[in-house]
Each structure stands twice: as structure tokens, then as C-alpha cells.
Amino acid sequence: MTSSTRVVWDPAFTAYDFGPDHPMSPVRLELTVRLLSDLGVLDRPGVDVRGAEVADDALLHTVHLPEYVAAVRRVSEDPRRADPERGLGTEDDPAFAGMHEASARILAASVDCADDVWRGDVSHAVNFTGGLHHAMAGRASGFCVYNDVAAAIRRLLDAGARRVAYVDVDVHHGDGVQAAFWDDPRVLTVSMHQSGRTLFPGTGFPDEVGGPGAEGTAANIALPPGTRDAAWLRALHAVAHPLVRAFAPDVLVTQHGCDSHQLDPLADLAVSVDAQRAAADSLHELSHEVCDGRWLATGGGGYAVVDVVPRTWSHVVAIAAHAPIRPSTPVPEPWRDHVRRTYRREAPLLMGDAGPDGRCEDRPPWYRPWSGGHDPEDAVDRAVLATRRAVFPSQGLDPFFD
């Protein structure tokens, strides 16, 4: 296995565009790659930046129904032919010309990354344009038309992977990926998200543990609104890490939606860029621990498109390139100047979130490990324990003790 890292990028990916008033603006992609360039990450030895072609129907059909793909093509050719029954032309997923090609390119990119990681052409791969985890086999949902994550996992299985673990830290439940592998014991899906009682898509509860023959291969941590760094990281380490270790996957696939941030306009958690960086770093380390570093990371949600998304995803890419960026690193002035001139606003000064004193710590945010015991009066601890009780016994783990 080489030490190189594949990063997906080409300006063609900005064609995934639901319109100027939609929260999922392609601006977040352009700003991310510009920040990565200004930080020098993309110029590092061993970093391979490549785009992707549009996926053909045969590849799309590995995770989507043929009639759905045909419907996306029709709407793509003529956006007036909306198909709301299949989620096409809705408020969440407005129809736009070229929808099929833009969505199929993102899916192909994640599959290409899966191929590269599985063959050993690269040690890690990152497709921050992907992570479209809500798309179902026959329906668009939650800003997602084709499910690139499910397609990448399916390719890994078809290529010979015995087990694949998927960890999703997006603020919304990774329902489309869970549904795709609900009955498949070869795939572990772990989603940490704001509770479906208070946020779209209204699913992702602890009792969702997998279908017949695959019980214990779906884990859902449903967090209360207002969850902050220490509790968020505690939940991740108390559930995802022990489950992935017990499952012993051949490849780790992760989704790094950064809409858990306190500034995100569509959700209610209160997580910092520093905690999101710490989560990515810990999952990178976990990939080296359990599956020889075979790691595919994707983007996902994130709608604070200037203040949060570019910094968080730049950290993910830099970690994958084995060139992590300290949170106290100044944001490059050319990038800040571009934001100022283009968007008429000021951009963050540092790569992490500064405290009240204007300073940023380079230490990861502190959290209390589960091994220190749990607090039955704490809402996050109750959520974590509910998930551990539901899933851990199936993986031979103790719900109460590490």
C-alpha cells in the first residue's frame, strides 16, 4: 500500500446546484478547495487530486432502482417534469437541468475512491463533494439524489471486502445508507445525529439495529439539541469506536457532515470546528488500528458555507494527507480576501474556533471517557446507554463497561 492520498475535485462538481436560494450551495465546495490550495495541502507530495466521469446506469443500478434512475434522467432533461413521488422537484430537492449528470459524477467519484483504497493504490481517499447519505433506492431525499456512500460500500463488497464499517457524524441520521444495508451483516452502520424527534428525517433511534440476520449491525446515537463538544466526542468514542473495533472491518468509510456546528442554520447541536477535527482525527487513527489504514472519507451536510464547511473539510483532507493543520493556524489571508471581495463579509481568522479570549487551543477538546462511568441524569449519557444496550450485546460487548 502506498502512502498517497486521493482527493476528489474538479470544477464540474459545482454543477450539483439546487439554485441560489437553496441551503446546499456549491459555494461550500469551491471555498473548500480554494482554502486547501491556499494552505498548500493539495500541493503536498503524495496527494493526488482527480475528478471523475459520470457514472453509467449499470453502476447506478447497484444501489438505485432502474425506474428511479430513468426518472432522474427525465427530470434532468426537462426540470418541468417534476416527479415529487420520487422526491424530484420538491422543496428539498428542486429539479434542475443536468441533475442526473451532476449527481452521477459524485457517485462515480466515491466509487473510484473505494476502488483506489481497496486496490491499495492509495492509503486514504476523500470525496468532500459526496456523503449524500439520504438518497434511497427509489427516491431522492434531504438534498440527496444518488447515494454515493452506499454505492462505494457496495463496490467494496463486490470487490471482495468481507466487512465494511460506516461511521456518520452528520447532524442528520444517515438513513439512506442504513436502509441500503439493513439486512446485510457484512456492513456496520453507525450514525451519530440530532434526535429524529427534533430534526429531519425523523428516524435513527436506538431500537433501529438491523434487519433479520443482521441484528446489531446498525447503531444510532440520537442526541438531544444543544449537545456540545465534550458530550458529542464522548458519545462518538463510547459507541462508534468500540463497535468498529469489535466488527473488525476491512475498510472504514466515514461521512463528515459538519452541520453539527453551533453556527449551522438547519440544526440545533453546538459543536465546534475543533471537535469536528478531533472526530476526523480519531477516525483516521481508528482506520490504521483496525483495517491497515483503508479509509474513505466523504463530506455531507453543512450549511454555514463560509464560517464552517471549508475549515472542517480542509481539516479532514489534511488529516487524510498525513499533514494535519493545527487549530491555531491562521486562515490564509488570500482566502479571507477572496471571501471579503466575493461575499462582502469577513471570514474566520483561525482554522479552529477561538474562545472568548480570541485564542484557539491546539489540544483536542476534552471529553470524559465512558470508562469513567455514566450519569443517568445526563441526557446525552442516557442516549449513549440506550444505543449501547440495543447493539453492544450483538457484537459481544458490555453495554455498561468498556
Buried (B, 14 or more C-beta within 10 A) or exposed (E): EEEBBBBBBBEBBBBBBBEEEBBBBBBBBBBBBBBBBBBEBBEBEBBBBBBBEBBEEEBBBBBBBEEBBEBBBBBBEEBEEBBEEBBBBBEBBBBBBBBBBBBBBBBBBBBBBBBBBBEEBBBBBBBBBBBBBBBBBBBBBBBBBBBBBBBBBBBBBEBEBEBBBBBBBBBBBBBBBBBBBBEBBBBBBBBBBBBBEEBBBEBBBBEBBBBEEBBBBBBBBBBBBEBBBBBBBBBBBBBBBBBBBBBEBBBBBBBBBBBBBBBBEBBBBBBBBBBBBBBBBBBBBBBBEBBEBBBBBBBBBBBBBBBBBBBBBBBBBBBBBBBBBEBEBEBBEEBBEBBEEEEEEEBBEBBBBBEEEEEBBEEBBEBBEBEEEBEEEBBBBEBBBBBBEBBBEBBEBEBEEE
